[in-house]
Amino acid sequence: MGAKAWFAAYYNHDPKDVLANKPELDREACISLAKKLLPGVTLREKDDGSLDFLNPGKREVFVGVYGDLKIIAHEDLGGDFPSRVDGNWHSAELGSTTYVHATHSVVDWCAFALWQGGELVRALSVSPDQGVQEDIGNKLPFEAPYWDGSFALEDEFEDDEPYPLPFHPLELSEAALLAMLGFQFEGHPDDWVCDPMEIPIMRFEISKNTWWKFW
């Protein structure tokens, strides 16, 4: 697995229904949303990306508006504790549901959080080295088989010790993506509602505004 991503999705209805219909990218709405979330900066439009690549660099933001569904990728969404994401990233004004997802294959880490009506209902952050860093709220239905050992690893971890978790975090990450949005970065394409490579997203370079005063 080679996935790396940090993004948020906002919606009022099931986003899988939107993505299954290969939605058009609303460019004007993308620009407006980017300016709203990142006031006081200059945004330079770059070539489009797609939903299979949602790990923007430090001076980038990716924005996709597809009718009811909005997807934003920004480094602020990649912290170890998803429940602590700044409130502007999970405002109920953006959608009745906010889903934040982050993953990094180099350290076998995944994290996600879910807000409904502006209230946090679930947050999880887990990796083999750090263990369970955050576990808030009731487990979501797709998590159950992972926690009950149905996907336990038989491989040993280090020094002949068993793997420290009852599942591989990257496998849980892919299961979360499929359950919440209907696609994966890897996994089982036959189960996807869309190919993320076929769904465009706008990419912007970010620079801070500089004001010069002449005397």
C-alpha positions as CSV (number, residue, x, y, z in Angstrom):
1,M,0.0,0.0,0.0
2,G,1.3,3.4,-0.9
3,A,-1.5,5.8,0.1
4,K,-1.0,9.2,1.6
5,A,-3.8,11.7,2.0
6,W,-5.5,14.4,4.2
7,F,-8.8,15.8,3.3
8,A,-12.4,16.6,4.4
9,A,-15.7,15.8,2.7
10,Y,-18.9,17.8,3.4
11,Y,-22.4,16.7,2.4
12,N,-26.0,16.6,3.3
13,H,-26.9,13.4,1.5
14,D,-25.0,10.2,0.7
15,P,-21.9,11.2,-1.2
16,K,-21.8,7.8,-2.9
17,D,-24.9,8.8,-4.8
18,V,-23.2,11.9,-6.1
19,L,-19.9,10.2,-7.1
20,A,-21.7,7.3,-8.8
21,N,-23.1,9.7,-11.3
22,K,-19.7,11.1,-12.4
23,P,-20.5,14.7,-11.3
24,E,-19.4,17.8,-13.0
25,L,-16.8,20.0,-11.2
26,D,-18.3,23.4,-10.3
27,R,-15.3,25.6,-10.8
28,E,-16.8,28.8,-9.7
29,A,-18.0,27.2,-6.5
30,C,-14.5,25.7,-5.9
31,I,-12.9,29.1,-6.2
32,S,-15.4,30.7,-3.9
33,L,-15.0,27.9,-1.3
34,A,-11.2,28.1,-1.4
35,K,-11.4,31.8,-0.7
36,K,-13.8,31.3,2.1
37,L,-11.7,28.7,3.9
38,L,-8.4,30.5,3.3
39,P,-9.1,34.2,3.5
40,G,-6.2,36.6,3.2
41,V,-4.1,34.5,0.8
42,T,-3.5,34.5,-3.0
43,L,-4.6,31.4,-4.8
44,R,-3.0,30.5,-8.1
45,E,-4.9,27.9,-10.1
46,K,-2.8,24.9,-11.2
47,D,-3.7,22.0,-13.5
48,D,-6.5,19.8,-12.2
49,G,-5.8,16.8,-10.1
50,S,-8.2,13.9,-9.3
51,L,-9.6,12.2,-6.2
52,D,-7.0,9.4,-6.3
53,F,-4.3,12.0,-5.1
54,L,-5.4,14.0,-2.1
55,N,-2.2,14.9,-0.3
56,P,-1.4,18.5,-1.2
57,G,1.9,20.1,-0.2
58,K,2.4,22.9,2.3
59,R,1.5,25.6,-0.1
60,E,-1.4,23.9,-1.8
61,V,-5.0,23.3,-1.4
62,F,-7.3,21.0,-3.5
63,V,-10.9,21.8,-3.8
64,G,-13.8,19.9,-5.4
65,V,-17.4,21.0,-5.4
66,Y,-19.8,18.5,-7.0
67,G,-23.3,19.7,-6.1
68,D,-24.1,18.5,-2.6
69,L,-20.6,17.1,-2.1
70,K,-17.6,19.2,-1.3
71,I,-14.1,17.8,-0.9
72,I,-11.1,19.8,0.4
73,A,-7.5,18.6,0.8
74,H,-5.1,20.7,2.9
75,E,-2.2,20.0,5.3
76,D,-4.3,21.2,8.3
77,L,-6.4,18.1,7.9
78,G,-3.4,15.7,8.4
79,G,-2.9,15.9,12.2
80,D,-2.5,12.9,14.5
81,F,-5.7,13.9,16.4
82,P,-8.5,14.5,13.9
83,S,-10.9,15.7,16.6
84,R,-8.7,18.7,17.1
85,V,-9.0,20.0,13.5
86,D,-9.8,23.7,13.6
87,G,-13.5,24.5,13.7
88,N,-13.5,26.3,10.3
89,W,-12.8,22.9,8.7
90,H,-15.9,21.3,10.1
91,S,-18.4,24.1,10.1
92,A,-22.0,22.8,9.7
93,E,-22.4,25.6,7.1
94,L,-20.4,23.5,4.7
95,G,-22.7,20.5,5.1
96,S,-24.7,18.7,7.7
97,T,-22.0,16.0,7.8
98,T,-18.2,16.5,7.8
99,Y,-15.9,13.5,7.3
100,V,-12.1,14.1,7.8
101,H,-9.8,11.4,6.6
102,A,-6.0,11.1,6.8
103,T,-3.5,8.3,6.2
104,H,0.2,7.8,5.6
105,S,1.5,4.5,4.4
106,V,5.1,5.1,5.5
107,V,4.1,4.8,9.2
108,D,1.0,2.6,8.7
109,W,-1.2,5.3,10.1
110,C,-4.8,6.2,9.6
111,A,-7.1,8.7,11.2
112,F,-10.7,9.8,10.6
113,A,-13.4,11.9,12.3
114,L,-17.1,12.4,11.7
115,W,-19.2,15.5,12.6
116,Q,-22.9,15.6,12.2
117,G,-24.7,18.9,12.6
118,G,-21.5,20.4,13.9
119,E,-21.1,17.8,16.7
120,L,-18.3,15.3,16.8
121,V,-19.6,11.8,16.8
122,R,-16.5,9.7,16.0
123,A,-12.7,10.2,15.9
124,L,-10.0,7.6,15.6
125,S,-6.2,7.8,15.1
126,V,-4.2,4.6,15.1
127,S,-0.8,3.3,14.1
128,P,1.4,0.3,15.1
129,D,4.1,2.5,16.7
130,Q,1.8,4.9,18.6
131,G,-1.1,2.6,19.1
132,V,-4.5,4.1,19.5
133,Q,-3.8,7.8,19.8
134,E,-7.4,8.9,19.7
135,D,-10.7,6.9,20.1
136,I,-13.7,9.0,20.6
137,G,-17.4,8.1,20.2
138,N,-19.1,4.9,19.2
139,K,-17.3,2.8,16.5
140,L,-18.9,3.1,13.1
141,P,-20.4,-0.1,11.6
142,F,-17.6,-0.8,9.1
143,E,-15.1,-0.8,12.0
144,A,-16.6,-3.8,13.8
145,P,-14.9,-6.7,12.0
146,Y,-11.5,-5.0,12.4
147,W,-11.8,-4.5,16.1
148,D,-13.2,-8.0,16.7
149,G,-10.1,-9.6,15.0
150,S,-11.6,-10.7,11.7
151,F,-8.7,-9.0,9.9
152,A,-5.9,-9.8,12.4
153,L,-2.4,-10.1,11.0
154,E,-0.6,-13.3,11.3
155,D,2.8,-11.7,10.5
156,E,5.0,-10.9,13.5
157,F,5.9,-7.3,14.2
158,E,9.4,-6.9,15.8
159,D,11.5,-9.1,18.0
160,D,9.1,-12.0,17.5
161,E,6.3,-10.0,19.0
162,P,2.7,-10.1,17.5
163,Y,1.5,-7.2,15.6
164,P,0.3,-4.6,18.2
165,L,-3.1,-4.0,16.7
166,P,-5.9,-6.4,15.7
167,F,-5.8,-5.1,12.2
168,H,-3.6,-3.2,9.8
169,P,-4.4,0.6,9.9
170,L,-4.1,1.0,6.1
171,E,-6.7,-1.7,5.6
172,L,-9.0,0.0,8.0
173,S,-8.3,3.3,6.1
174,E,-9.4,1.7,2.8
175,A,-12.5,0.3,4.5
176,A,-13.4,3.7,5.9
177,L,-13.1,5.3,2.4
178,L,-15.3,2.7,0.8
179,A,-18.0,3.0,3.5
180,M,-18.0,6.7,3.7
181,L,-17.4,7.8,0.1
182,G,-17.6,4.7,-2.1
183,F,-14.1,4.6,-3.4
184,Q,-10.6,3.7,-2.3
185,F,-7.0,4.7,-3.1
186,E,-6.3,1.0,-3.4
187,G,-8.4,-2.0,-2.5
188,H,-11.2,-3.5,-4.6
189,P,-12.3,-1.5,-7.6
190,D,-15.2,-3.8,-8.3
191,D,-16.8,-2.4,-5.1
192,W,-16.3,1.3,-5.9
193,V,-19.1,3.6,-7.0
194,C,-16.5,5.5,-9.1
195,D,-12.9,5.5,-10.2
196,P,-11.3,8.4,-8.3
197,M,-8.9,8.9,-11.2
198,E,-11.9,10.0,-13.3
199,I,-13.2,12.6,-10.8
200,P,-11.3,15.9,-11.2
201,I,-10.5,18.3,-8.4
202,M,-9.1,21.8,-8.7
203,R,-5.6,22.5,-7.3
204,F,-4.3,25.8,-6.1
205,E,-1.0,27.2,-5.0
206,I,-1.2,29.3,-1.9
207,S,0.8,32.4,-1.2
208,K,0.3,35.0,1.5
209,N,-0.7,38.5,0.4
210,T,2.1,41.0,0.8
211,W,1.3,44.7,1.2
212,W,4.0,47.3,0.4
213,K,4.0,50.7,1.8
214,F,5.7,53.5,-0.1
215,W,6.8,56.7,1.7
